[in-house]
Amino acid sequence: MPKPYDSEFTIFMREWLEKHPEQREVRETGRALWWDKPQDAKAQRGHEAARVPVKPYYSSN
């Protein structure tokens, strides 16, 4: 079975993270800052209520 392709960047990052294990924590902290947000049901309801219906690009007539 052939080995999956790994880009040069992927190989570089794997090797770099092996040499600098402390950067894994920094990377996870950065990810949490931008992506892992706590869920707020009240804010979510507000976003859904403010949604504007989008008209289709075509007409079925």
C-alpha positions in Angstrom: 0.0 0.0 0.0 1.5 3.4 -1.0 2.4 5.9 1.6 0.2 9.1 1.6 1.8 12.2 0.2 3.2 14.7 2.8 4.1 18.2 1.6 7.5 19.7 2.4 5.7 22.1 4.7 4.0 19.2 6.6 7.3 17.4 7.0 9.0 20.6 8.1 6.3 21.3 10.7 6.4 17.8 12.1 10.2 17.9 12.5 10.1 21.4 13.9 7.5 20.5 16.5 9.5 17.5 17.5 12.5 19.8 18.2 10.3 22.5 19.9 7.6 20.7 21.9 6.8 23.8 23.9 5.3 25.3 20.7 2.5 22.8 20.7 1.0 24.6 23.8 1.4 28.0 22.1 -0.2 26.7 19.0 -3.2 25.3 20.9 -3.5 28.6 22.8 -3.6 30.5 19.6 -6.2 28.1 18.1 -8.4 28.6 21.2 -8.1 32.3 20.9 -9.5 32.4 17.4 -11.7 29.2 17.1 -12.6 27.5 20.3 -15.2 30.0 21.7 -17.6 29.2 24.5 -21.1 28.8 23.3 -23.7 31.4 24.3 -27.3 30.3 23.6 -28.7 33.9 24.1 -26.2 35.4 21.6 -27.0 32.5 19.1 -30.7 33.2 19.3 -30.0 36.9 18.6 -27.9 36.0 15.6 -30.6 33.7 14.3 -33.3 36.4 14.9 -31.3 39.0 12.9 -30.8 36.7 9.9 -32.2 38.3 6.7 -33.8 35.9 4.2 -31.8 35.5 1.0 -33.6 35.6 -2.3 -32.7 32.8 -4.7 -30.7 33.6 -7.8 -33.3 32.0 -10.0 -37.0 32.2 -10.4 -39.1 29.0 -10.6 -41.7 30.8 -12.8 
